[in-house]
Amino acid sequence: MSEARRWPVISALGVVEILAWGSSFYLPALLAGPVAESTGWPLSWVVGGLSLGLLVAAFATPHVGAAIHRHGGRPVLASAALPLATGLGC
């Protein structure tokens, strides 16, 4: 890929990554209180769920890295967006 075509792709991937982090990591901080109120769960359980998710992500990282090595970053990022969107839609 030429240098001129590389910058728009890198910029687009950067924006997608920011949106993915914003919707998967920071959004639960805003929604934890309302989720706890509506479900009746203790707030510590809701926030603990985010911590559990980070722990699962830590164990999944070697497998994701191997998938990126085999298939490239683009299809892995695209396939990660599907479960993320499903989780946000539920």
N, C-alpha and C positions, 0 to 999 in steps of 0.2 A: 504494500500500500504506500502511495506517495506521501511525502511529508504534508502536502497541502490537504489531502483527504483525511489524514490521521487526526488533526485537531478537532473537526466536528464530531468524529466518532468518539474520541476521548471525552469531549465535553458532554455529549449526550449520555455516555455511560456514567460520568460523574453526577449528572443531574438525576439519573435513575437510581444511583446508589444513595444519594441524599434522600430521595423520596422513599426508598425502601427502608432506610434506617428510621426516618421520621415516622413512618406508619407502623413499623414493627417494634421499635425499641422505645421511642419517646411517647407514642400515643397511649400506651397503657398507663403511663404516669398521670395523664389527664383523665383517663377513664376509670382508674382504680376505685375512687370514691363512689361514683355512680354505680359501678358494677357491684361493689360491696353492699350498697344500699338496696339495690333491686333484687339481689340474690339472697341477702341475709347472711352471706359469708363474712367472716371477720376480714378486715382490711389486710391483716398480715397474711392471710391465705392468698388473697388476690395478688399482692405484691410478691409473695413467695412463689406464685406461679410464674412470674416473670423471671425470677432467679432460677427456677427449675428449667425454664426454657433456655436460659443462657448456659446452664450446665449441659443440657442435651446438645446444644449447639457446639459446645467445646468437644464433646465426644464425636460429633458428626463431622467436625472440621477435617480430619484426615481423609475421610471418604469423599468429601466435597472437593478437597484438593486433588485427589486422584481422578475424580470426574472431570475437573478442569484440565488436568494434564491430558486425559484421553480425548475429550471432546471439544475443548476450548472453553473460554469463559462465557461467550455469548449464549450458547444453548443452556448452560448451567444456570446463568442468571435468569433467563427466560423461564426455565422450568421451576425455579424457586419462586417466581412471582405468582405462579398459579396457586400453590398452597397458601401463600400469604394472602392473596385476594380472597380465597375461600374462607380463611380464618377471620378476616375482617368482615366478610359478608354474613357470617353466622351469628 
